[in-house]
Amino acid sequence: MKGEFHFCMEKSGIFHGFTAWFMVQFESLEMGGATVKLNTGPDSEPTHWKQTLFMLDRPVSVNVGDILSGTVTLHRNPVWRRHMTVALHWNINNSKSDADSCQVGTKSFPMWR
């Protein structure tokens, strides 16, 4: 599974990493049955799933208006179905630089449950 992300920094400071959560909707197999929604986001009722933090090896300075974009890819282990690797690739385009200033990063996070 792969997705893209794009954010505009609203505050200047130090960028330490990414946080993630999920929302899934289970439709009933019966006509008119109830739909069940599971949301693990920070504004939702807490569950045992919680959220996940993906820390960078080195924090990065960012400024208001900088654009953070990239991809996140989830690779499921072919043998151990509950093991996966999350790969993050990102770049930060500096809004305050006259030249094309870009910080690029990549990191893989092995995960298992």
C-alpha positions, 0 to 999 in steps of 0.5 A: 500500500502506498500513499502521498502526503503534502503539508505546508508548515504553519509554524517555524521550529524543529521537525522531529518525525511523523505520526500516524493513525488509521480509520476503517469502516466495517459495513454490515453483511446484512441489509440494514445492519449497523456500520462499525467505524474504528478511528484511532486518531488523536481526536477520537475515543482512545483504543488499544491501537493508539497512534504511531510515531516515526522519529527521524534520525536527525531533527530538521529545522522548518519555517512557516510556509515550507512544503513537506511532501513525500510518500509512505509505503507499507510492505507486509512480510510475506511469511509473518503476516503481522510484520511489516515495514513502513518506508517514508520518503520526504522532501522539505522545500524551504520557502525562505530561500532564494535558491531552490533549497530542499532537504531530502530524507528516507527511512524504513521502520520495521514493525511487528505485532 
